[in-house]
Amino acid sequence: MTAALRRIFALLFVAALVAACEKAPDFKNLDITGNKQFGADFSLPDTHGKTRTLADFKGRAVVLFFGYTHCPDVCPTTLAELSQAMQQLGDKSKDVQVLMVTVDPARDTPELLGQYVAAFNPSYIGLRPANDAQLAQIAKDFRVYYAKSQGKTPDDYTMDHTAASYVFDKDGKLRLFARDGQGVDPWVHDLKLLVD
């Protein structure tokens, strides 16, 4: 074998090693890494009135969840699944931040939203758009659907909304689109990949 062929084989070997090292993680949820169709950041007040952005959580994986406190099914189920996932993550759970953005700020007062998310896990943070325009903007940025579905009385209504969460890695890059109500195991699997 000539020296030139040995160099070519060595380069191919190195290229194969690099490609193997750069293989994308085998996520259970939809990998949307690099997708520019969804929001890359947010700026919303938490339940204490402090404006939060993704930069506040640098070094932690962030689950951005859209829902509301009066939700009869998907929202409490997903928050409970995330709570169980945090328990299974053990010490690694400190590297994960769950944020719930309410799509019903009219009823979800800061106090109510804060109590609601803390009931699932004390580390969860509720985000409450300050006005309809701010809610519309974040919903547009993340392509989240929401609409009021009127009940029998003006205060008796539900909110139809996208039943999914977005997951950012520790560097603040959007990585996953996670279906809500999927069970605990996919959360544990994917969050471990993102925090390791």
N, C-alpha and C positions, 0 to 999 in steps of 0.2 A: 504494500500500500504506500502510495506516495505521500509526501509531507502535505501536499495540497489537499488530498482526500482526507487525511487524518484531521486537518484543520476544519474541513467541511463537516465531518462527522462530529467533531467536538462541538462545533457551533450548533449543529442540529440537536445534540444531546443537551446542551445548555438551554437552548430554546424550548425543548420539551420539558425540562425541569421548571423553567420559569412559567410556562403555560400551566403545568400541574399545580404550582404554588399559587397561581392567580385564579384557580377555579373558583367560581362563585359558590357560596355556601348553599347547602341543600335545604332551603327553607320549606316549611310546610305551608306557609301563607304565600300570597302572590308577591313575588319579588318585583318591585317597581323601581329599583335602583337606577338612577339616571333619567327617569321619566320627568320631563319638564311640564307635564300637563297638570300637575298638582302643586299646591302651595309649598314653598320652601321654608316659610317662617310664619309667625303670627305675633300679634301685639294686642293682648287682652288683659283686662283687670281680673285679678283673682278675687276671692270672697272677702279679702281684707282691703280691697281697693288698690293693691299694688299691681302695676302693669307688668305683665310677664311676657317674655319672648323666649325663643328657643335657646338663646345664648345663656339664659339663667340656669340651664340644665346641662351645660357642656360637661362632657365626661360621663354622662348617663344616657342610657337608651330611654327614649320618650315614647309613650303610647298616647296618642291624641285621639280621644273618644268623643263623639258627638251624641248627645242624648238629653234627657230631661228627668226631673225628679218624680213626676207623676206617671212616668212610663209604666205600663202594666206588665211588660214582659221582657223585651230584648235588653233594655238598659240594666235592670237589676241582675239579669242573668249574666251579662257580659262582665259587669263589675265584680260579681261574685266569682266568676271563673278567673278573672285577673287576680283577685285576692288569693284564691287557692294556688294560682301559679306563683305568686310572690312567696307564699309559704314554702312551696316546693323548691324555689330557687335558694332558699336559706339566706346565707350571707351575701349572695350575689344580688339579692333583691334591692340592696342599697344602691345598686348601679342602674336601677330602673325607676322612672318617674311616670306615673299615670296621671293624665290630665283629662278632665271631663269638661267639654264646652257645652253649655246649655243652649238648646235651640228654643227654649221657652223662658226667656228672661223676665217676661211679664209676671209669671207665677214664681219662678225660681229666684227668690230674693237671695242676697249674699248669705244671710244666716241659714236659710233652708238648704241652699246648695252646699254650703260648707259642712253642715251636719250630715247631709245625705252622703257625700263622698267619703267622709270620715267614718261613717258607719260600716263601710266596706273595708277600708284600710286607712289608718290615721295618716299615712304618707300621701294619700291621693290629694290632688288639688283641683278645686272647681274653678273654671274660668267663665265669667259672665259678661258677654258683650254689653257695652254701656248703652247702646241704642240699636234700633232696627237696622240702621245703615252699617254699623260695625258687624252685626250678625250676618247681614246679607253679603258683606265683603268677605268674611272668612269662609262662609258657605260657598261663595263663588270661587275663591282661591283653591279650596280643597274639593270642589265639585260635589258638595254635600247638598242633597235635597232635603227640604223641610217644608211642611205646610200644616196649618191648623185644620183639624177635622172636628167640626162643631158637634157638640153633644146636645142633650135636652135643655140645658140652661147655659147662659153665657160663660159661667165659670167651669162648666162640665165639658171639657174638650180634651182631645188627645192631639199629639203632634206626630204626624207621619214624618219619618226621616230616614236617611240612609243608615242602614244597619251595618256599619263597618268602622274600623279604626285605622289610623295611620301610625306607623312605627318608624322612628328616627333612630339612627345609630348614635354611638357616643360622640361622634364628630359633628352631629347635627345634620346628617344627610338622610333624606327620606329614603327608606329601604323597603317597607312592606305595606301592603294593603291587606288588612286582616278582617275576615268576615266575623261579625259578632255572633255569639251563640254557637261557637265551633267546638267548645269543650276546652279542657285545661291543657291537655298534652301538646297541641300545636303551639300554644303560648309559651309553655316551658321550653320546648325544643328551640323555638326561634329566638326567644329572649336570651337563652344560654349562648347561642351562636353570636348574638350581638354584644354581649357583655364580656365574653372571654377574649 
